[in-house]
């Protein structure tokens, strides 16, 4: 019962976050679990949390600008515009 309440509280706290914040939190949590299980140490969990959080932030940020693509003009500068 405690696990169900904890999971509900975590899911509820993520409900009002942006895609980047949700991706960071989910990535950090998943990375910590995988790192801890793989190395059987707190250090591995910490490294996994940092790596998972970074990857989660990148994935979350990519979801915020759906429908936009990055283009390069003839001078080599990049810009964002609606995908064609």
C-alpha positions in Angstrom: 0.0 0.0 0.0 2.9 2.4 0.8 4.4 1.8 -2.7 1.1 2.6 -4.3 0.7 5.9 -2.3 4.3 6.8 -3.1 3.9 6.2 -6.8 0.6 8.2 -6.8 2.3 11.1 -5.1 5.2 11.1 -7.5 2.9 11.0 -10.6 0.7 13.7 -9.1 3.7 16.0 -8.5 4.8 15.6 -12.1 1.4 16.5 -13.5 1.9 20.2 -13.6 5.5 20.2 -14.8 6.7 21.1 -18.4 7.9 18.4 -20.7 11.6 19.2 -19.9 11.0 19.0 -16.1 9.1 15.7 -16.5 11.7 14.2 -18.7 14.5 15.2 -16.3 12.7 13.8 -13.3 11.8 10.5 -15.0 15.3 10.1 -16.5 17.0 10.8 -13.1 14.8 8.3 -11.3 15.2 5.6 -13.9 19.0 6.3 -14.1 19.4 6.0 -10.4 17.5 2.7 -10.2 19.5 1.2 -13.1 22.8 2.6 -11.8 22.2 1.3 -8.3 21.1 -2.1 -9.5 24.0 -2.5 -12.0 26.8 -1.5 -9.5 25.1 -2.3 -6.2 26.4 1.0 -4.7 25.2 4.5 -3.9 27.9 5.9 -6.2 26.5 4.0 -9.2 23.0 5.3 -8.4 24.3 8.9 -8.2 26.1 8.6 -11.5 23.0 7.0 -13.1 20.8 9.7 -11.8 23.0 12.4 -13.3 23.2 10.7 -16.6 19.5 9.8 -16.7 18.6 13.4 -15.8 20.7 14.8 -18.6 19.2 12.5 -21.2 15.7 13.0 -19.8 16.1 16.8 -20.1 17.2 16.5 -23.7 14.3 14.3 -24.6 11.9 16.5 -22.7 13.2 19.7 -24.4 12.7 18.1 -27.8 9.0 17.4 -27.0 8.3 21.1 -26.2 8.8 22.3 -29.8 6.9 19.6 -31.6 6.2 20.6 -35.2 9.3 22.8 -35.5 12.4 21.8 -37.4 15.9 23.2 -37.4 17.0 24.6 -40.8 20.3 26.0 -42.0 20.3 29.1 -44.4 22.7 29.6 -47.2 25.2 31.4 -44.8 25.3 28.4 -42.4 23.2 29.9 -39.7 20.6 27.7 -38.0 17.0 28.7 -37.3 13.8 27.1 -36.3 10.6 27.1 -38.3 7.5 24.9 -38.8 8.4 21.6 -40.4 7.5 21.4 -44.1 
